[in-house]
């Protein structure tokens, strides 16, 4: 995953708080991974802006690919992506990042 597993809890927690918290969590991602994530988010944001995808669909599809829990966190056998209790916050984290930047 682009987000290191050691930052999973921080990002999921930020997803349950606010966009500023999500942006602050982004600052902890290593630069090389952050560059790829920023590029991917720009592409996904453009797809949403053009109406090719809905933000919540993008979040539902990409959150499990971008965020993975540490190996020691058990996952239910039927779903090897995100624990059910974290799914909504992980998707919210991505939704916050898909929001267009606002001018002050």
Buried (B, 14 or more C-beta within 10 A) or exposed (E): EBBBBEBBBBBBBBBBBEBEBBBEBBEBBEEEBBEEBEEBBEEBBEBBEEEEBEBBEBBBEBBBEBBBBEEEEEBEEEEEBBBEEBBBBBBBBBBBBBEEEEEE
